[in-house]
Amino acid sequence: MSALPRLDIVATGVFAISGALQAAHARQNLVTFAFFAAVTGVGGGTVRDLLIGAPVFWMHASTPLAVCLLMAMLVWFTPARLWPRHAIDWFDGMGLAAYAVYGAAKAQAYGIPWVPAAIMGVVTACMGGIFRDVLANVPSIVIRPELYVTAAALSAGSYVGLTACGLPMVAATGISFAAGFLLRGAAIRHGLNLPTYRR
């Protein structure tokens, strides 16, 4: 776990930005910006920690919530025209890949077997975005047609598999993050999706 705390903070920050941007699109006030940023930034990790029996991370350190609040302020004071049209999707995609890797790694550190550890990576990556979309009353990102959960599963599964094969943690982290983010980026840009049920 020693090589991964920075990834956790990066994931928290970029997810918090996506939450604050959702509040900006909804023309909300500063308190709502902060709430959206915090819920999106720490929501997935909270569910993960409860499921694996770990202390809820933001209850034992000030940094995660401080990062969320700083990101909310950043978005609040930045003119909307400076944010790209799909900024929420791209920041969410970065957080998705980073948290998928970190969530799987933390689950393994708590003795969770490799399959549920990979699932915990997916849960960590996806739940914050789900909470954000529910609060904003918009269609959940996980039911949009382009690949989302699949990208999280690729990052989490790659990390678990690569470390099981003996690859050093730093290399496994970089490869797994890149794989998930590139897949999510391709899905955003090109509308990649899985076949849907047609019967």
C-alpha positions as CSV (number, residue, x, y, z in Angstrom):
1,M,0.0,0.0,0.0
2,S,2.9,2.4,0.5
3,A,3.2,3.1,-3.2
4,L,-0.5,4.0,-3.6
5,P,-1.5,6.9,-1.2
6,R,-0.8,9.5,-3.8
7,L,-3.1,7.7,-6.3
8,D,-5.8,7.8,-3.6
9,I,-5.5,11.6,-3.3
10,V,-5.4,12.1,-7.0
11,A,-8.5,10.0,-7.5
12,T,-10.3,11.8,-4.7
13,G,-9.4,15.2,-6.2
14,V,-10.5,14.5,-9.8
15,F,-13.7,12.8,-8.6
16,A,-14.4,15.9,-6.5
17,I,-13.9,18.1,-9.5
18,S,-16.5,16.1,-11.4
19,G,-18.9,16.5,-8.6
20,A,-18.4,20.3,-8.4
21,L,-18.8,20.6,-12.1
22,Q,-22.1,18.8,-11.9
23,A,-23.2,21.3,-9.3
24,A,-22.0,24.1,-11.6
25,H,-24.1,22.7,-14.5
26,A,-27.1,22.7,-12.1
27,R,-26.3,26.4,-11.1
28,Q,-26.0,25.5,-7.4
29,N,-24.6,27.5,-4.5
30,L,-21.2,27.1,-2.9
31,V,-22.4,24.8,-0.1
32,T,-23.9,22.5,-2.7
33,F,-20.6,22.6,-4.7
34,A,-18.8,21.4,-1.6
35,F,-21.4,18.7,-0.8
36,F,-21.3,17.3,-4.4
37,A,-17.5,17.4,-4.4
38,A,-17.2,15.6,-1.1
39,V,-19.8,12.9,-1.8
40,T,-18.3,12.2,-5.2
41,G,-14.8,12.3,-3.9
42,V,-15.2,10.0,-0.9
43,G,-18.4,8.1,-1.7
44,G,-16.9,5.0,-3.4
45,G,-14.1,4.7,-0.8
46,T,-16.6,4.9,2.0
47,V,-18.6,2.0,0.6
48,R,-15.4,0.0,0.0
49,D,-14.1,0.5,3.6
50,L,-17.5,-0.5,5.1
51,L,-17.5,-3.7,3.0
52,I,-13.9,-4.8,3.7
53,G,-14.1,-4.0,7.4
54,A,-11.6,-1.1,7.3
55,P,-11.8,2.2,9.2
56,V,-13.6,4.7,6.9
57,F,-10.6,6.6,5.5
58,W,-11.9,10.1,5.7
59,M,-12.8,9.8,9.3
60,H,-9.2,9.3,10.3
61,A,-7.4,11.9,8.1
62,S,-8.3,15.5,7.2
63,T,-6.7,15.4,3.7
64,P,-9.5,13.7,1.7
65,L,-12.2,16.1,2.7
66,A,-9.8,19.0,2.5
67,V,-8.9,18.1,-1.1
68,C,-12.7,17.8,-1.9
69,L,-13.3,21.3,-0.5
70,L,-10.4,22.8,-2.3
71,M,-11.6,21.3,-5.6
72,A,-15.0,22.7,-5.0
73,M,-13.5,26.2,-4.5
74,L,-11.4,25.8,-7.6
75,V,-14.4,25.1,-9.8
76,W,-16.5,27.8,-8.1
77,F,-13.9,30.5,-8.8
78,T,-13.0,29.3,-12.3
79,P,-15.1,30.7,-15.2
80,A,-17.3,28.1,-16.8
81,R,-15.9,28.8,-20.3
82,L,-12.5,27.5,-19.2
83,W,-13.9,24.0,-18.6
84,P,-14.1,21.7,-21.7
85,R,-17.5,20.5,-22.8
86,H,-16.9,17.0,-21.5
87,A,-14.9,17.9,-18.5
88,I,-17.1,15.9,-16.1
89,D,-16.6,12.8,-18.2
90,W,-12.8,13.2,-18.4
91,F,-12.2,14.0,-14.8
92,D,-14.6,11.1,-13.8
93,G,-12.6,8.8,-16.1
94,M,-9.4,9.7,-14.4
95,G,-10.9,9.1,-11.0
96,L,-12.5,5.9,-12.2
97,A,-9.2,4.3,-13.3
98,A,-7.2,5.5,-10.3
99,Y,-9.8,4.5,-7.7
100,A,-10.3,1.1,-9.4
101,V,-6.6,0.3,-8.9
102,Y,-6.4,1.8,-5.4
103,G,-9.7,0.1,-4.2
104,A,-8.4,-3.3,-5.4
105,A,-5.0,-2.8,-3.7
106,K,-6.6,-1.7,-0.4
107,A,-8.9,-4.7,-0.4
108,Q,-6.0,-7.0,-1.0
109,A,-4.1,-5.3,1.9
110,Y,-7.0,-6.2,4.2
111,G,-6.8,-9.9,3.2
112,I,-9.6,-9.9,0.6
113,P,-9.2,-12.7,-2.0
114,W,-8.4,-11.6,-5.6
115,V,-11.9,-11.8,-7.1
116,P,-13.7,-9.8,-4.5
117,A,-10.7,-7.5,-4.3
118,A,-11.2,-6.7,-8.0
119,I,-14.9,-6.2,-7.3
120,M,-14.0,-3.7,-4.5
121,G,-11.9,-1.8,-7.0
122,V,-15.0,-1.5,-9.3
123,V,-17.2,-0.5,-6.3
124,T,-14.6,2.2,-5.2
125,A,-14.5,3.5,-8.8
126,C,-18.2,3.6,-9.6
127,M,-20.1,4.5,-6.4
128,G,-19.0,8.2,-6.2
129,G,-20.2,8.9,-9.7
130,I,-23.5,7.1,-8.9
131,F,-24.0,9.2,-5.8
132,R,-23.2,12.4,-7.7
133,D,-25.7,11.6,-10.5
134,V,-28.5,10.6,-8.0
135,L,-28.0,13.9,-6.1
136,A,-28.1,15.9,-9.4
137,N,-31.1,14.0,-10.6
138,V,-29.5,13.0,-13.9
139,P,-29.4,9.6,-15.5
140,S,-26.7,7.5,-13.7
141,I,-23.4,7.3,-15.6
142,V,-23.4,3.5,-15.1
143,I,-26.5,3.1,-17.3
144,R,-25.3,5.3,-20.2
145,P,-24.4,3.3,-23.3
146,E,-20.7,3.9,-23.5
147,L,-18.3,1.7,-21.5
148,Y,-17.9,2.7,-17.8
149,V,-18.0,-0.2,-15.4
150,T,-16.0,-2.2,-17.9
151,A,-13.2,0.3,-17.8
152,A,-13.2,0.1,-14.0
153,A,-13.2,-3.7,-14.2
154,L,-10.2,-3.6,-16.6
155,S,-8.1,-1.4,-14.2
156,A,-9.0,-3.4,-11.1
157,G,-8.7,-6.8,-12.7
158,S,-5.4,-5.9,-14.4
159,Y,-3.9,-4.7,-11.1
160,V,-4.9,-7.9,-9.3
161,G,-3.8,-10.1,-12.1
162,L,-0.4,-8.3,-12.7
163,T,0.5,-8.3,-9.0
164,A,-0.5,-12.0,-8.7
165,C,2.0,-12.6,-11.6
166,G,4.7,-11.0,-9.6
167,L,4.9,-7.6,-11.3
168,P,6.1,-4.8,-9.0
169,M,3.4,-2.7,-7.5
170,V,4.5,0.5,-9.2
171,A,4.5,-1.0,-12.7
172,A,1.2,-2.8,-12.1
173,T,-0.4,0.4,-10.9
174,G,0.8,2.4,-13.9
175,I,-0.2,-0.2,-16.5
176,S,-3.6,-0.8,-14.8
177,F,-4.4,2.9,-14.5
178,A,-3.5,3.5,-18.1
179,A,-5.5,0.6,-19.4
180,G,-8.7,1.7,-17.7
181,F,-8.3,5.3,-18.5
182,L,-7.5,4.7,-22.2
183,L,-10.6,2.4,-22.5
184,R,-12.8,5.0,-20.8
185,G,-11.3,7.8,-22.9
186,A,-12.0,5.8,-26.1
187,A,-15.6,5.2,-24.9
188,I,-16.1,8.9,-24.3
189,R,-14.6,10.0,-27.6
190,H,-15.9,7.2,-29.9
191,G,-19.1,6.1,-28.0
192,L,-17.8,2.5,-27.5
193,N,-20.4,0.3,-25.8
194,L,-21.2,-3.3,-25.1
195,P,-24.0,-5.1,-27.1
196,T,-27.4,-4.5,-25.4
197,Y,-30.2,-7.0,-24.8
198,R,-32.4,-7.3,-27.9
199,R,-34.9,-10.1,-27.3
